[in-house]
Amino acid sequence: MDPAALLAAYEQMTVIRRTEKAAHDLFLQGLVKGTTHLAAGHEAIAVGASAALRPDDYVFATYRGHHHAMARGATPEECLAELMSRATGLCKAKGGSMHLTKASTGMLGSYAIVGAHLPMAAGAAWSARLRGTDQIAVAFFGDGATNIGAFHEALNLAAVWKLPVLFVCENNLYMEYTPIADVTAVARPAADRAPAYGIPGEVVDGNDVVAVQETVARLAARARAGDGPALLEAQTYRHFGHSRADPATYRPAEEVERWLKHDPLDLARGQLAEMGVAEAVLGEADERATAVVRKAVEAAKAAPPADPDEALTDVWADGGAAWRT
Amino acid sequence: MADVISYREAVAEGIAREMRRDPSVVCLGEDIGEAGGVFKTTVGLFKEFGPQRVWDTPISEQAIVGAAMGAAMTGMRPVAEIMFSDFLACCWDYLANEIPKVRYMTGGQVTVPLVVRTANGGGLGFGAQHSQATENWALTVPGLKIAAPATPADVIGMMAAAIRSDDPVVFFEHKGLLASKGTPPPPDHVVELGRAAVVREGADVTLVALASMVPVALKAAELLSGEGIEAEVVDLRCLVPLDVTTVLTSLGRTSRLVTVEENPYQGGWGATLVSVVADEGFDLLDAPVRRVAGDCVPLPFADALEERVIPTVEKVVATVRGLAAY
């Protein structure tokens, strides 16, 4: 990444971090219902990978997918409006935090059944091949998904059909509330499984946006060239608990401290400084990010609430929901 | 084309017609390629369209339906085969949580035009895990269209409508009907989803049936005719969309209703239909409604046991006779 690209990535990560902070605050104010699964700490994976992808590539994410949606084109305002049940929400307030989707930019959904979207990504990659394009598909998933049947079925199908798909595991060490290491037969839950499918399995520092971008770019080029899928394990850490209900007291204090010191934003700032980017330039990026998120919060708060009549639309392609003729 | 076509041949013919007219139609499933399908319902497709459009998959029901979904979201019209409908349970997440909900929960951003075909039903002695009539599983989930043709012509016409549908369709092909024969329909024959057919007219009682139960209801109607009871037989053809109008119109003529369902009584589609009739057509009834349905047990293996628990012509006749005397 050159300094300009890294600065852009840093600013995008900062916007995402602050949007998540806003989501957290709005939840505490009672303006966001249900739950949220914050991805604070994971930003470098979404932003680094997106920087390596083409705008017409496909992305499938999980219920912890705010960062992917925003990295792939959803605005903070659309996302916050969705979380706040506003008519202007990204999915008309029908999806919520766990289902952020922006199909027009290839962000084909956030799926809340663990592991379900890996076969879909394989299918999107298959479709790209059938249509004769060189698009690729990427599935982002957590470490917990590596023990789901669909993970193994998708990997085998993608490998045997040599599909242009990347499986990117965000290994944050915890499967919800349980250490992934306690419930998994191999040390690296994603990368160690790759040999079983005859595909490359790599590990990357998921908090290093430059490393993520470079690794994804290399694996994406390989997939685009027809050399088939790859499995990337990006090691990272959640700043918050699994969801809003979880204070994450089960995590050892020294582990939390170690990882918080390895923050993706701080890491990127250090890399930019090494490249000679002035502190003042970073400060300006921070200010722009703050302004974008503040404006997004205000706009989402001012937006009209979801229209109850919309509850009976969008089941079918004709827009309606009638199950009878 | 031959003078007659079997239901089994009609499946492949219906798919082939759509594959010829639309290059975005592709097939995937276990053993569907050179082998022509375990029920020989895809014979000829691999030869005509090749391995780029007819894909053999591993035994991976989640990958089959999940990949079909991803392909459908990105410009293809996949036709996925799940060999026996019992195996839909192996990919139930996709049918219950993913495919039917993605359009809604994305606020209408994503369309999933796919068909999941499957061999449904009993009567062939395949035992409890290869014989179930599972269309009711799909009926519990908003967002799936459900087709279950009873004749070769309907297989072709409804397959065309299902593949052209921008909404996901679960297409139940009945194992017990695969060898049945009928007249092949003309080119570009399309049977709109959600249009029931009155396949026999009668003034005394309406029998509403689906798939393999249509010939059972027709045979019962013939026997009843000999006793002076004229049954009207409605082939429902689809559960979603549900053609309530045709049922209520028929009921307006007959004032008596019997549903004939292969599935277990417990949770069967007849219960939904009957509840709609109770809500909207109560004044049309001159007698209680009756449901002839499977017993609430796993399908047994032996013929004698299987016949004991799934609807037969005799059971339908006995039920109608009782109702006529009401």
HADDOCK unambig.tbl for C-alpha pairs under 7 A between the chains (distance, minus, plus):
assign (segid A and resid 91 and name CA) (segid B and resid 105 and name CA) 6.63 0.50 0.50
assign (segid A and resid 91 and name CA) (segid B and resid 106 and name CA) 4.68 0.50 0.50
assign (segid A and resid 91 and name CA) (segid B and resid 107 and name CA) 4.31 0.50 0.50
assign (segid A and resid 92 and name CA) (segid B and resid 107 and name CA) 5.29 0.50 0.50
assign (segid A and resid 94 and name CA) (segid B and resid 104 and name CA) 6.86 0.50 0.50
assign (segid A and resid 94 and name CA) (segid B and resid 105 and name CA) 4.93 0.50 0.50
assign (segid A and resid 94 and name CA) (segid B and resid 106 and name CA) 6.68 0.50 0.50
assign (segid A and resid 94 and name CA) (segid B and resid 107 and name CA) 5.97 0.50 0.50
assign (segid A and resid 95 and name CA) (segid B and resid 105 and name CA) 4.31 0.50 0.50
assign (segid A and resid 95 and name CA) (segid B and resid 106 and name CA) 5.75 0.50 0.50
assign (segid A and resid 99 and name CA) (segid B and resid 105 and name CA) 6.86 0.50 0.50
assign (segid A and resid 101 and name CA) (segid B and resid 106 and name CA) 5.98 0.50 0.50
assign (segid A and resid 103 and name CA) (segid B and resid 109 and name CA) 6.13 0.50 0.50
assign (segid A and resid 103 and name CA) (segid B and resid 110 and name CA) 6.74 0.50 0.50
assign (segid A and resid 119 and name CA) (segid B and resid 63 and name CA) 5.08 0.50 0.50
assign (segid A and resid 119 and name CA) (segid B and resid 66 and name CA) 4.67 0.50 0.50
assign (segid A and resid 119 and name CA) (segid B and resid 67 and name CA) 4.92 0.50 0.50
assign (segid A and resid 120 and name CA) (segid B and resid 66 and name CA) 4.78 0.50 0.50
assign (segid A and resid 120 and name CA) (segid B and resid 67 and name CA) 4.69 0.50 0.50
assign (segid A and resid 120 and name CA) (segid B and resid 69 and name CA) 5.87 0.50 0.50
assign (segid A and resid 120 and name CA) (segid B and resid 70 and name CA) 4.00 0.50 0.50
assign (segid A and resid 121 and name CA) (segid B and resid 70 and name CA) 5.90 0.50 0.50
assign (segid A and resid 122 and name CA) (segid B and resid 67 and name CA) 5.70 0.50 0.50
assign (segid A and resid 123 and name CA) (segid B and resid 66 and name CA) 6.87 0.50 0.50
assign (segid A and resid 123 and name CA) (segid B and resid 67 and name CA) 3.56 0.50 0.50
assign (segid A and resid 123 and name CA) (segid B and resid 68 and name CA) 5.79 0.50 0.50
assign (segid A and resid 123 and name CA) (segid B and resid 69 and name CA) 6.70 0.50 0.50
assign (segid A and resid 123 and name CA) (segid B and resid 70 and name CA) 4.25 0.50 0.50
assign (segid A and resid 123 and name CA) (segid B and resid 71 and name CA) 4.61 0.50 0.50
assign (segid A and resid 124 and name CA) (segid B and resid 70 and name CA) 4.49 0.50 0.50
assign (segid A and resid 124 and name CA) (segid B and resid 71 and name CA) 4.66 0.50 0.50
assign (segid A and resid 124 and name CA) (segid B and resid 74 and name CA) 5.97 0.50 0.50
assign (segid A and resid 126 and name CA) (segid B and resid 71 and name CA) 6.61 0.50 0.50
assign (segid A and resid 127 and name CA) (segid B and resid 71 and name CA) 4.84 0.50 0.50
assign (segid A and resid 127 and name CA) (segid B and resid 74 and name CA) 6.49 0.50 0.50
assign (segid A and resid 127 and name CA) (segid B and resid 76 and name CA) 6.36 0.50 0.50
assign (segid A and resid 150 and name CA) (segid B and resid 62 and name CA) 5.97 0.50 0.50
assign (segid A and resid 150 and name CA) (segid B and resid 63 and name CA) 6.60 0.50 0.50
assign (segid A and resid 153 and name CA) (segid B and resid 60 and name CA) 5.84 0.50 0.50
assign (segid A and resid 153 and name CA) (segid B and resid 62 and name CA) 6.86 0.50 0.50
assign (segid A and resid 153 and name CA) (segid B and resid 63 and name CA) 5.43 0.50 0.50
assign (segid A and resid 154 and name CA) (segid B and resid 63 and name CA) 5.43 0.50 0.50
assign (segid A and resid 157 and name CA) (segid B and resid 63 and name CA) 6.91 0.50 0.50
assign (segid A and resid 314 and name CA) (segid B and resid 103 and name CA) 6.30 0.50 0.50
assign (segid A and resid 314 and name CA) (segid B and resid 104 and name CA) 5.03 0.50 0.50
assign (segid A and resid 314 and name CA) (segid B and resid 107 and name CA) 6.35 0.50 0.50
assign (segid A and resid 314 and name CA) (segid B and resid 108 and name CA) 5.00 0.50 0.50
assign (segid A and resid 315 and name CA) (segid B and resid 103 and name CA) 6.18 0.50 0.50
assign (segid A and resid 315 and name CA) (segid B and resid 104 and name CA) 5.07 0.50 0.50
assign (segid A and resid 315 and name CA) (segid B and resid 143 and name CA) 5.80 0.50 0.50
assign (segid A and resid 316 and name CA) (segid B and resid 143 and name CA) 6.86 0.50 0.50
assign (segid A and resid 316 and name CA) (segid B and resid 167 and name CA) 6.11 0.50 0.50
assign (segid A and resid 317 and name CA) (segid B and resid 111 and name CA) 6.58 0.50 0.50
assign (segid A and resid 317 and name CA) (segid B and resid 166 and name CA) 5.86 0.50 0.50
assign (segid A and resid 317 and name CA) (segid B and resid 167 and name CA) 5.93 0.50 0.50
assign (segid A and resid 323 and name CA) (segid B and resid 240 and name CA) 5.66 0.50 0.50
assign (segid A and resid 323 and name CA) (segid B and resid 241 and name CA) 4.92 0.50 0.50
assign (segid A and resid 323 and name CA) (segid B and resid 242 and name CA) 6.46 0.50 0.50
assign (segid A and resid 324 and name CA) (segid B and resid 240 and name CA) 6.58 0.50 0.50
assign (segid A and resid 324 and name CA) (segid B and resid 241 and name CA) 4.64 0.50 0.50
assign (segid A and resid 324 and name CA) (segid B and resid 242 and name CA) 4.49 0.50 0.50
assign (segid A and resid 324 and name CA) (segid B and resid 243 and name CA) 6.09 0.50 0.50
assign (segid A and resid 324 and name CA) (segid B and resid 244 and name CA) 6.89 0.50 0.50
assign (segid A and resid 325 and name CA) (segid B and resid 194 and name CA) 6.21 0.50 0.50
assign (segid A and resid 325 and name CA) (segid B and resid 241 and name CA) 5.77 0.50 0.50
assign (segid A and resid 325 and name CA) (segid B and resid 242 and name CA) 5.96 0.50 0.50
assign (segid A and resid 325 and name CA) (segid B and resid 243 and name CA) 5.38 0.50 0.50
